[in-house]
Amino acid sequence: MEVDAAPHGPDVSASVVARLTDAARAVLSGRKVILAQMPVAGSGPLVELFRSLGSDRCFVVAPFVGTGEMPDPSTTDWYSLDISAEDTMDVFRRFEQAMLEPPPDLRAALDAFDPDGDALVLVMPFDVSTTVVGRPAFGPRRPEWVALEDKTTNDALFARAGVPCAPAEVVDATDRSGLIAAARRLDRGDGTVWSGDARDGFNGGGTLVRRVTGPDTADEAAALLGRRCDRVRVAPFLDGIPCSIHGIVTTDGIAVFRPMEMVVLRTSDPPGFRYAGVASYWDPPAADRDELRAVARRVGELLREEVGFAGSYGIDGVLTADGFRPTELNPRMGGGLSVVARAVPEIPLFPLHWMAAAGLELPATAAEIEHTLTAAADAQRGGGAWVFVHRTLTETTTYEVVVEDGACRRADGDEVVDVEVTLGPGAEGGFVRCIPEPGRLAIGPSVAPIMARVLAWADAEFDLGLGPLSPAPDLRRRSG
């Protein structure tokens, strides 16, 4: 595998990091923390961050145990709801309901942990819960912010922000003939993409997004979306790199960051999409990077003006041959910023999001945060691929993989490892995570082709039921 031989040097302002860290410490120091909607396995890094900022003991309220290393029981208690679900959004819905109608033993465990009710309650930024077993959350998503996460209304919002969109039509979800007619009008030769509304709550990870290429896929999409939605956005299929751009709205202004590649792989039978993670190795052309950042700034300004938005947000879309075209708004901290948070742990990004969403004034300007975090994220790349699978996996196992001449195999002896593959339990049965080793991927090209090969290896080795997956083409880099 090609190795990046000349990584960029970090440009992190020590003063800005110190001020932000001190502000996060002021919120967390000496307080017990309840962290909700995080799998038990994998919560360790956040708990360790809280502890480094002076927090007392932590209690993780988890949807399921998950895959990976368990937190240190000497600093952390946990309770797993052991949710089994059809898909990721079903997990979210069940968890949210459990926060309103908690099991008696969860209530008892939290009362024992936090008898005075003064713990700092943090819900993961994608969650819509504003309380956890009666305890108010710090910096939660306001209902008017959550309402913006509807793919059938996002085009109008982008238009108000002056952001070009692909043509689209919104059709009654039960009007099959209307959906097909709209698809015929919008099809540019590669089919269309149908996206459901947020009638039953926001949806992500492609749960209610379907690619339609003919009568069979139209029937399947119409049946699914007709059951779960009132309206459907019909748009042409967009070829190119799926990507996102993120920002944070603070009391001082708006900070926008670097583009992130969304690892959205394609299935062939039937034609469709498989959301498989986020990574920051890919670099779009400089002009496209500037345009993506300008889009984030315009949208952030609109969100602040129209609904008083605060905290982090993201815009997903596709970098097509004609430039970036947005497909949805995520008025919350998305997967791209989570990758940055892991890649640059010296910046307490999760606490900063909660503090900004709560309306606290941060001790650094938006411009300082933007410069510092963007430079750090450019210098330290990260992310990879992760997917839920329906095969039941009961134990966590990790494999070291070498990618050589386009093929993958287990590392032998002291070979240099390219990708670490971890398999383990998940709410849908199992979970697979593929994370490149530091310095083993070239910076610039899309990471999706390598991640597709690694997932294909895991599928063949462990019979995961993924089937063939292919990456999207990078049309802008190819054209210069």
C-alpha positions, 0 to 999 in steps of 0.5 A: 500500500502507498504510504504518505511520505510527507505528512503536513506539520500541525498548526495548532495554536497552543493558546487557543487549545489551552483556553478551550481546554480550560473552559471545558474543564470549568464545566466538567471539573468535580462533577459526575457525568451521565453520558447517554446514547453511547455504546458501552464498548467505545465509550472509553475515549470520551470518558477518559477525556472527561476525566482528563478535564477533571470530571468525577465518576461517569455513568454510561447509559447505552443502547447496547454493549457494542464492539471494542474495548470496555471502559475502566470499571474503576472510573465508569459505571454503565447500563445497557438497554440491550436494544436489538433493532432493524436498523440504526434509526430504530435503535435511536427511536427505542433509546429515545423512548426508553429515556422517557419510560425507563426500565425500573432498574435503570432508574434505580441505578441512576438514583444510586449513582446520582442521588442528588440529581446534580450530575452533568447529563450529556446526550450524544449530539445526534440524539433528540432526548432533552432529558435522561430519566428525568434529568435535564441534558446539557446542550441538547438539540432544541425541537426547532433545530431537529425539525430542520433535519428533513430531506424534503425541506432542505432544498428550500433551506439551501435556496434561502442560503444561496446554495445551488442544488440539483433539481428535485420534486417533493411528492406524496409518499403514497402516490406511486404514479406521482413518484414514478412520473417525477422520476421520469422527469428528473432521470438523467440516465442513471436513475433517481434517488428517493429520500423520505421525510422526517414524519417519524423523526429524523433519519440518517445513514441512508435508512430512508434513501433508495436509488431507483433505476427501474420498476422493481426498485421503484416498487420497493422504494414506494412500498417502504417510503409509503409506510414510513413517510408522508412526503418523498424527495425525488432527485436525479442520481448524482455521480461523484464523491459523497462528502460533508462539510461541517461548522460550529455556530458560537456566540461570536460567529461561525467556524467552518472546517475542512471537507470530509469524505463520506464512505458511501459504497454502492451495491449492484443487486439491487442498485443502492447505497451502503453508508460505511463511515467517514474519513479525512484522507481525501482532499478535493481540489482547492477551489472545491474545498473553498466552495464547500467551506463557503456553503457551510458558512452561508448555511450556518449564518442562515441557521443562526438567523432563522432558528437561533441555532448554536453548536455544530452542524453539517451538510452532506452532498456529492462533489459532482463533475459540475461541483458540490450539490448538497443533499441534506442538512444535519443540524447536529454534530455529525460523523465527520466531526467525530472523526476529527475529534478522534484525530485531534484529541488535544482539542476537546471538540465534544465538550465544545459542541455541548457548550456552544449548543447550551449558549455558553460564550467560548473563550476563543473567537470563531475565527480562532477555532476555525483556524486551529481546528482546520489546521489540526484536522488537515495535519492529522487524518483519520476515519475509515469504514464501519458497517452494521451487519445482520450476522450475529457476532457475540465476541469482539475480535481484531485482525491485522490486514495488509493491502497489497496490489489491490488484494487484502490478506491477514498480516504475517508475523512482523509485517507492517499492518495497513488496516485494523479490522474489528468485528463484534456485537451490534444492535442489528446482529454484528458490527465491523470496523476498518481503521487504517493504521497511522501513516499507511494511506496516501493523503489526497485520493478517496479512501473508499476504494481501499475500504471497499476491498477491506470490507470485501475481504472481511465479507469473504472471510467471515460470511457477513452477508455484505455482498459486492460493494463498489466506490464512487468515482472522483470526477473532479480530481480525474478532470483536473 
